[in-house]
């Protein structure tokens, strides 16, 4: 019989593999996370430095007001539906499918209003769409 007291070794936890795993997880989360917060965005659109707009007979200018009203070639539309805008665009397309739709939207116009004009142009068969902007110097003077 062995009556000598046994010396127990203290259990040891090796922290180095644990730290390695945590660093890998941290790097994965940092790379896969997007840092955009849509609620904090404050946008002021549109402003761009571009050449002066030229008057062409193939152009159809669609104005979108801040409250979502439409005007096609300075003719106000009574309705705000896609079909009404489609009919107005089809009537104003003097050059047919080669007409260019210029969307001149207010900076505070609802996004849906601009998308409605784009959908109406697609339905009318007009594929050339551009957006009107003002230069940054003119935007500074307007304020």
C-alpha positions in Angstrom: 0.0 0.0 0.0 1.1 3.4 -0.9 0.1 5.9 1.8 2.0 8.8 0.4 -0.1 11.8 -0.5 -0.4 12.3 -4.3 0.4 15.6 -5.8 -2.3 16.5 -8.2 -1.4 18.7 -11.1 -3.7 21.6 -11.5 -5.7 21.4 -14.7 -4.5 24.0 -17.1 -6.6 25.7 -19.8 -4.7 26.7 -22.8 -6.0 30.1 -23.9 -4.0 30.5 -27.1 -6.3 28.3 -29.4 -9.3 30.0 -27.9 -8.0 33.5 -28.7 -7.1 32.3 -32.2 -10.7 31.1 -32.8 -12.1 34.4 -31.5 -9.9 36.4 -33.8 -10.9 34.4 -36.8 -14.6 34.9 -35.9 -14.0 38.6 -35.4 -12.3 39.0 -38.7 -15.1 37.1 -40.4 -17.7 39.3 -38.8 -15.8 42.5 -39.8 -15.5 41.4 -43.4 -19.1 40.3 -43.8 -20.8 43.2 -42.1 -22.0 46.2 -44.0 -21.6 49.5 -42.3 -24.4 51.5 -44.0 -27.2 52.9 -42.0 -30.0 54.0 -44.2 -31.8 55.9 -41.5 -28.9 58.3 -41.1 -28.5 59.3 -44.7 -29.4 62.8 -45.6 -29.3 63.4 -49.4 -29.6 66.5 -51.4 -30.1 65.7 -55.1 -29.6 66.4 -58.0 -26.5 68.5 -58.6 -23.9 67.8 -61.3 -21.6 69.8 -63.5 -22.6 69.1 -67.0 -22.8 70.9 -70.3 -25.8 73.0 -71.2 -28.9 71.2 -72.3 -29.6 71.5 -76.1 -33.1 71.7 -77.6 -33.7 68.8 -79.8 -37.0 67.7 -81.4 -36.4 64.1 -80.3 -36.4 65.0 -76.6 -39.4 64.4 -74.3 -39.0 66.4 -71.0 -40.9 64.9 -68.1 -41.0 67.1 -65.1 -41.7 65.5 -61.7 -42.7 67.9 -58.9 -41.9 67.6 -55.3 -45.4 66.3 -54.5 -45.3 63.7 -57.3 -47.2 65.6 -60.0 -46.1 65.1 -63.7 -45.7 67.3 -66.7 -44.8 66.0 -70.2 -43.3 68.7 -72.4 -44.8 71.4 -70.1 -48.3 69.9 -70.3 -49.5 69.0 -66.8 -51.0 65.5 -66.3 -54.2 65.2 -64.3 -53.5 61.6 -63.2 -50.4 60.1 -61.5 -50.9 56.5 -62.8 -48.3 54.7 -64.9 -50.9 54.3 -67.7 -51.5 58.1 -67.9 -47.8 58.8 -68.1 -47.4 56.1 -70.7 -50.1 57.6 -72.9 -48.6 61.1 -72.5 -45.1 59.8 -73.4 -46.5 57.8 -76.4 -48.3 61.0 -77.7 -45.2 63.2 -77.2 -42.8 60.8 -79.0 -42.5 62.6 -82.3 -39.4 60.6 -83.3 -40.9 57.3 -82.3 -38.6 54.8 -80.5 -35.6 57.1 -81.0 -37.0 59.7 -78.7 -35.0 60.5 -75.6 -36.8 60.8 -72.3 -35.3 63.5 -70.0 -36.5 63.1 -66.4 -36.3 66.5 -64.7 -37.3 65.6 -61.1 -37.3 67.9 -58.1 -34.6 67.0 -55.6 -37.2 66.2 -53.0 -39.5 64.3 -55.4 -40.5 60.8 -54.2 -38.4 58.0 -55.6 -41.5 56.2 -56.6 -42.5 59.1 -58.9 -39.3 58.8 -60.8 -39.6 55.0 -61.0 -43.1 55.5 -62.3 -41.8 57.7 -65.2 -39.1 55.1 -66.0 -41.8 52.3 -66.0 -44.0 54.4 -68.3 -41.1 55.0 -70.7 -40.5 51.3 -70.8 -44.1 50.5 -71.5 -44.1 53.2 -74.3 -41.1 51.5 -75.9 -38.7 54.4 -75.1 -35.4 53.0 -74.0 -33.2 56.1 -74.0 -33.7 57.8 -70.6 -31.5 60.4 -69.0 -31.8 62.7 -65.9 -31.6 66.5 -65.9 -29.4 68.1 -63.2 -28.2 71.5 -62.4 -24.6 72.6 -61.9 -23.3 72.9 -58.4 -22.7 76.7 -58.9 -26.3 77.2 -59.9 -27.5 75.1 -57.0 -25.5 77.3 -54.6 -27.0 80.5 -56.0 -30.6 79.0 -55.7 -30.2 78.5 -52.0 
